[in-house]
Amino acid sequence: AVAVAVAATTMAVVAVALGTAWLMNRTPQARLERNVRPDAMVDAYNKILQNYYQPVDPLELKRSAVAGMVKVLDPQSVYISHDKAEAFKKRMKGQTLGTGLTLDLSVRGPVIAGVDPHSPADRAGLTAGDAIVLINNLPTFNMSLEQADEHLSKGVDGKVQLRVIFARDSLAPRDVTLTLGEYPVEMVTGLYCDAARRWVYTVDRDEGLAYIRVTEFVEGTVGRFKQAFRATSMVRGLVLDLRGNPGGYLPEAVRLANLFLHDEPIVTVLGNGARVEEHVAHAEGTYPDIPVVVLVDADTASAAEIVAGALKHADRAILVGSPSRGKHSVQTPLSLDGKLGLLHLTTARFFFAPDASESTTRPAPNTLPPSAGKPIAPHVFVPADPDRVRELLVL
């Protein structure tokens, strides 16, 4: 079974920010607003600096102002502070930094729910089910997940000291030292890793049935998917697992959908000022018309919904699972000057070919068809059993 890792709190900004990315050109209105001086904001900023009863860090004041502006927008628009911006950019390029551990809580305290391949925790031999009793010499029995994640991210001289009870044996706890480091995001996985630590994608060799899971859409995802597809000889049926996939780069999602579609529409993106960009598949490079089953759940979002929705609307795949999240918005990362970080700003919405019950005409400016933004309903509804999901997390 493939464990779906519990999202770590320290990655909350990343998980929210892993929306689809599509860089919009500035509209005339945007250019006009850019030239308007925010006199009231400047006045407030200066008055605080001049009159507050104690010194205020001007940079922190600016960062707080930006964060406050973003809070009045949609939940998908987020401000990423300067200290987290570089990690976010690396994540979108397929690299991440940390221990590689995802935790769950049990009666014993924090238990490892997942270990990222090629991470420091993976190299140290930690596996799902191992219990952590000390982090940097602090007992964990009464720690929340948020506290445990915070301690894991704060090593001493780049190292995190753990005391671990290994699930695979009954020996006394052992001390493990993890060196925080950068490692590649494992955006494409299979059923399990073999003895050589290579992913196995074949479910049934005789029937030619393959299983490939895409965990997120960052740079290089489609390239890794193609490698996984080639690694299974004579694929005659595919299970594409998009459960728990929070999204990522829109172009990567479009390219993945394009592998299974000939000349059908993939997705339409509607920006401000009624700017419309239509993505249509082309026959070149399309895979053979093998049967495809796509697994989805409530955490299938954004770019992952583009793939699932495009294949469903083209009658190219059967969707199995539970309805997707319904996050049909496009975010663009916009860097801010002066060490302010960046904005991950919603700049567009996307929708699929209109349903038969809807008008086939293009929507009016800044409007979407009735089906836009709704969760993608699977053909076969299979609700997840919460207790079984929790069991799978520690297999």
Secondary structure as UniProt FT lines:
FT   HELIX           9..11
FT   HELIX           12..17
FT   STRAND          20..21
FT   HELIX           28..34
FT   HELIX           39..51
FT   HELIX           58..71
FT   TURN            75..76
FT   STRAND          78..80
FT   HELIX           82..92
FT   TURN            93..94
FT   STRAND          95..98
FT   STRAND          101..106
FT   TURN            107..108
FT   STRAND          109..115
FT   TURN            117..118
FT   HELIX           120..123
FT   TURN            124..125
FT   TURN            128..129
FT   STRAND          131..135
FT   TURN            136..137
FT   STRAND          138..139
FT   TURN            141..142
FT   HELIX           145..152
FT   TURN            157..158
FT   STRAND          159..165
FT   TURN            167..168
FT   STRAND          174..179
FT   STRAND          181..184
FT   STRAND          188..189
FT   STRAND          192..193
FT   TURN            195..196
FT   STRAND          199..200
FT   STRAND          202..204
FT   TURN            205..208
FT   STRAND          209..214
FT   TURN            219..220
FT   HELIX           221..231
FT   STRAND          237..241
FT   TURN            243..244
FT   HELIX           250..258
FT   TURN            259..260
FT   STRAND          265..271
FT   HELIX           272..274
FT   STRAND          276..280
FT   TURN            284..285
FT   STRAND          292..296
FT   TURN            298..299
FT   HELIX           303..313
FT   TURN            314..315
FT   STRAND          318..321
FT   STRAND          329..336
FT   TURN            337..340
FT   STRAND          341..351
FT   TURN            356..357
FT   TURN            365..366
FT   TURN            370..373
FT   STRAND          380..381
FT   HELIX           386..393
//
